[in-house]
Amino acid sequence: PYAPTADIRSPATSTAVRICRTEGHEGVLPWFAEASDPDTIVTSRAADYTNDPVAIVEWLASRNRLDLVDGYGRRSSARHPGTGDRRDRGAAAARNGDPNPNNGDLVMSMGWAIAALTSR
């Protein structure tokens, strides 16, 4: 009643194989590879173009890579000029013991998360 293990393919594997064979999508698998490794996500396209930098900060922390969190925040701010002040205000709120602003400003929330996680 059950298929042999060799005949079972995960949907992700099957999709990845189809994507590799589809012209014009050569960059998809490297994106997944760099986005799934804490050492490479900080400088990856995935991190550069994320719409939720707080999620990356929290993901790094969940992987016990607090050593990368502050660097990611600095790089993110450098890639988005004019955001450093908002990040700093979020960090100051965390250092003051204030709750995460959660006001829709993801840069401020990222600063808060970084300070709360790293005590910086």
C-alpha positions, 0 to 999 in steps of 0.5 A: 500500500505504500510507495517505496522510499526511493519513489517519494519526492518532496514537493520542494525537491520536485519544484526545485528540479522544475525551476532548475530546468525552466529557462530564466530561473537560474538564480532561484536556487542560489537565492535559497542557498544563501538565504538558508545559511546564517553566515551568508544571509547577512550579505545576501540578496535575500536580506537586501530585498526583504520586506521584513528585516525584523524577521531576519534578525529574529531568524539569526537569533533563533539560530544562535547567531547573535554575532551576526545580528548587529552587522546585519542591522548596520548593512541594512541601514547602509543599503537604505540611506536615511534609516539609521536615525529610525533604527537608533530610535528603536534601539534606544526604546529597547535600552530604555525598557520600552516595548517594541514600537510595532508602529508599522516602521520595520526599521525602528522595530529592527533597531529595537529587536537588535538592541533587545537581543544583543543588549546594544 
